[in-house]
Amino acid sequence: MSNLATRFFAIVAALNGIIVVSSSSRSLSLRRDIGSKDLLYNSPNSVENITTVYYGSCDRFTDDDPDWLRECSIRRVQASFSPDVNPIEDECNITLLCDSEAGWIDTDRIRINSLSRDRAVVRWHEEEANLEDDTRRYRPRFSVVDFSDCRVKTTKLPESQRRVYSLINEYAKGEGDFEVATLDGPRFSRLTIDAEGVITSKIDTLVAYQSQGYTPHI
């Protein structure tokens, strides 16, 4: 992934709806209209095999909308770099839904990542305030979108009282699964999630902080 990133990039420009797919010697662009009510998302890990890029858009909050539900469209652009073939774009719709109506979805933390040529991972989390002890609950979620039939499988990570520091900003990806690294206070966890959204392994480790106010070295 790191070697690929030095040769290839994908940019989604929210202001004018341009997707640029480029390598050191080839590039193409796809222009589409982004609705005024849409929030646009992608991430550095949204590219697959140079010619495929994933991105998505979700509706913005309005005063009348529930905080615990967001409607999103996840899109895949496949490019051939042939002058006679236009880029192919398809999409799947997905609903992000909290466990209860007391929760809300932090739209600033939604990310779209590639899992394969046919699958993307939408990472998001819900928050819920506990009025009894004045704390917040954080529930990380990973929704695997299968573009062959638009099925969605959502994996729920364990609830946390702290904001999880790392949610696959950099993550290890296999042929049909991916690893998630989370840091919740002194507990570091590494989970493997398959293409069906099933947690197949989990490793928990306690880590020591170097000094107060600093995150531990992992």
C-alpha positions as CSV (number, residue, x, y, z in Angstrom):
1,M,0.0,0.0,0.0
2,S,2.8,2.5,0.9
3,N,4.6,1.8,-2.4
4,L,1.4,2.3,-4.4
5,A,0.8,5.6,-2.6
6,T,4.0,7.0,-4.0
7,R,3.0,6.4,-7.6
8,F,-0.7,6.9,-7.5
9,F,-3.3,9.1,-6.0
10,A,-7.0,9.8,-6.1
11,I,-8.6,13.2,-5.3
12,V,-12.2,13.9,-4.7
13,A,-12.9,17.7,-4.8
14,A,-16.0,18.5,-2.9
15,L,-16.5,21.9,-4.3
16,N,-16.8,21.0,-8.0
17,G,-17.4,17.3,-7.9
18,I,-14.3,16.2,-9.8
19,I,-12.7,12.8,-9.3
20,V,-9.1,12.7,-10.6
21,V,-7.4,9.3,-11.0
22,S,-3.7,9.6,-11.8
23,S,-0.4,7.8,-12.0
24,S,3.0,9.1,-13.0
25,S,2.2,8.8,-16.7
26,R,-1.6,8.5,-17.0
27,S,-4.6,10.4,-15.7
28,L,-8.3,10.8,-16.2
29,S,-11.0,12.8,-14.6
30,L,-14.7,12.3,-14.0
31,R,-17.0,15.2,-13.3
32,R,-20.3,14.8,-11.6
33,D,-22.7,17.1,-9.7
34,I,-22.6,16.9,-5.9
35,G,-25.8,17.9,-4.3
36,S,-25.9,20.9,-2.1
37,K,-27.1,18.8,0.8
38,D,-24.4,16.1,0.4
39,L,-21.2,15.6,2.5
40,L,-18.5,14.0,0.4
41,Y,-16.1,11.3,1.7
42,N,-13.1,9.3,0.7
43,S,-9.7,8.5,2.2
44,P,-6.1,7.7,1.3
45,N,-7.1,4.0,1.4
46,S,-10.0,4.3,-1.0
47,V,-7.9,3.2,-4.1
48,E,-7.8,-0.4,-5.3
49,N,-5.4,-1.8,-8.0
50,I,-4.7,1.6,-9.5
51,T,-7.8,1.7,-11.7
52,T,-10.5,1.6,-9.0
53,V,-11.4,4.3,-6.5
54,Y,-14.3,4.4,-3.9
55,Y,-15.9,7.5,-2.5
56,G,-19.3,8.3,-1.0
57,S,-21.7,11.1,0.0
58,C,-24.1,11.4,2.9
59,D,-26.9,13.8,3.5
60,R,-26.2,16.8,5.7
61,F,-27.9,17.4,9.1
62,T,-30.9,19.7,9.1
63,D,-33.0,20.8,12.0
64,D,-35.7,18.3,11.0
65,D,-33.5,15.2,10.5
66,P,-32.9,12.6,13.2
67,D,-29.3,12.6,14.5
68,W,-29.3,8.8,14.8
69,L,-29.7,8.0,11.0
70,R,-27.8,9.0,7.9
71,E,-28.6,8.0,4.3
72,C,-25.4,7.6,2.2
73,S,-24.4,6.6,-1.4
74,I,-21.2,4.7,-1.8
75,R,-19.7,4.9,-5.3
76,R,-17.1,3.0,-7.3
77,V,-15.2,4.4,-10.3
78,Q,-13.4,1.9,-12.5
79,A,-11.1,3.4,-15.1
80,S,-9.4,1.6,-18.1
81,F,-7.2,4.5,-19.2
82,S,-8.2,3.7,-22.8
83,P,-9.1,6.7,-24.9
84,D,-12.2,4.9,-26.3
85,V,-13.6,3.7,-22.9
86,N,-15.2,6.1,-20.4
87,P,-14.8,5.5,-16.7
88,I,-17.5,3.2,-15.3
89,E,-19.3,4.4,-12.1
90,D,-21.8,2.5,-10.0
91,E,-23.2,3.0,-6.6
92,C,-24.8,1.3,-3.6
93,N,-27.0,3.0,-1.1
94,I,-26.4,2.4,2.7
95,T,-28.2,3.5,5.8
96,L,-26.1,4.3,8.9
97,L,-28.3,3.6,11.9
98,C,-27.6,4.0,15.6
99,D,-28.6,1.3,18.2
100,S,-31.0,3.7,19.8
101,E,-32.6,7.1,19.0
102,A,-30.6,8.6,21.9
103,G,-27.4,8.2,19.8
104,W,-26.0,10.4,17.0
105,I,-23.6,9.9,14.1
106,D,-20.5,12.0,13.9
107,T,-20.4,12.7,10.2
108,D,-16.9,14.3,10.5
109,R,-15.4,10.8,11.2
110,I,-17.0,8.9,8.3
111,R,-14.4,7.4,5.9
112,I,-14.5,5.2,2.8
113,N,-11.8,2.5,2.4
114,S,-11.2,-0.1,-0.3
115,L,-11.3,-3.7,0.6
116,S,-11.2,-5.2,-2.9
117,R,-12.4,-4.5,-6.4
118,D,-15.9,-5.4,-5.3
119,R,-16.0,-4.3,-1.7
120,A,-15.6,-1.1,0.2
121,V,-15.5,-0.4,4.0
122,V,-17.4,2.5,5.5
123,R,-16.0,3.3,8.9
124,W,-18.1,5.4,11.2
125,H,-19.1,5.6,14.8
126,E,-22.1,6.6,16.9
127,E,-22.0,8.6,20.2
128,E,-24.4,8.6,23.0
129,A,-24.4,10.7,26.2
130,N,-24.9,9.2,29.6
131,L,-26.7,11.8,31.7
132,E,-26.3,9.9,34.9
133,D,-22.5,10.1,35.1
134,D,-22.0,12.9,32.4
135,T,-20.0,10.6,30.1
136,R,-20.2,9.7,26.5
137,R,-20.3,6.3,24.9
138,Y,-18.5,5.7,21.6
139,R,-19.4,2.7,19.4
140,P,-17.1,2.2,16.3
141,R,-18.8,0.6,13.3
142,F,-17.4,-0.9,10.0
143,S,-19.9,-1.5,7.2
144,V,-18.7,-3.7,4.4
145,V,-20.4,-2.9,1.1
146,D,-20.4,-5.6,-1.6
147,F,-20.8,-4.0,-5.0
148,S,-21.8,-7.3,-6.7
149,D,-25.2,-7.1,-5.1
150,C,-25.1,-4.0,-2.8
151,R,-25.3,-6.2,0.4
152,V,-24.1,-4.4,3.5
153,K,-22.6,-6.2,6.6
154,T,-22.0,-4.0,9.6
155,T,-19.5,-5.0,12.3
156,K,-19.9,-3.4,15.8
157,L,-16.8,-3.0,17.8
158,P,-17.0,-3.0,21.7
159,E,-18.4,0.1,23.3
160,S,-15.8,2.6,24.7
161,Q,-16.0,5.4,27.2
162,R,-13.2,7.2,25.4
163,R,-12.7,8.3,21.9
164,V,-10.8,5.5,20.0
165,Y,-7.5,7.0,18.9
166,S,-6.9,4.9,15.9
167,L,-9.6,3.6,13.5
168,I,-7.7,2.1,10.5
169,N,-6.1,5.4,9.3
170,E,-3.5,2.9,8.3
171,Y,-4.6,-0.7,8.3
172,A,-3.4,-4.1,7.0
173,K,-5.5,-5.6,4.3
174,G,-5.6,-9.1,3.0
175,E,-7.4,-10.7,0.1
176,G,-10.7,-10.9,1.9
177,D,-10.2,-9.3,5.3
178,F,-8.6,-6.4,7.1
179,E,-7.1,-5.6,10.5
180,V,-8.3,-2.8,12.8
181,A,-6.1,-1.3,15.5
182,T,-7.8,0.5,18.4
183,L,-6.4,2.2,21.5
184,D,-8.8,2.7,24.4
185,G,-6.9,4.1,27.3
186,P,-4.2,1.6,28.2
187,R,-5.8,-1.2,26.2
188,F,-4.5,-1.8,22.7
189,S,-6.6,-4.2,20.5
190,R,-6.0,-5.7,17.1
191,L,-9.0,-7.3,15.4
192,T,-9.3,-9.1,12.1
193,I,-12.6,-8.7,10.2
194,D,-13.5,-10.7,7.1
195,A,-15.4,-9.6,4.0
196,E,-18.7,-10.7,5.6
197,G,-18.1,-8.3,8.6
198,V,-17.3,-11.1,11.0
199,I,-14.6,-10.6,13.6
200,T,-12.4,-13.7,13.1
201,S,-9.7,-12.9,15.7
202,K,-8.9,-10.4,18.5
203,I,-5.8,-9.7,20.5
204,D,-5.8,-7.4,23.5
205,T,-2.7,-5.9,25.0
206,L,-2.1,-3.5,27.9
207,V,0.4,-0.8,27.1
208,A,2.2,1.6,29.4
209,Y,2.3,5.3,28.8
210,Q,5.7,7.1,28.7
211,S,4.4,10.0,30.7
212,Q,1.1,11.7,31.5
213,G,-0.5,13.4,28.6
214,Y,1.2,11.3,25.9
215,T,-0.1,8.3,24.0
216,P,2.0,5.2,24.3
217,H,4.4,4.0,21.6
218,I,3.1,0.9,19.9
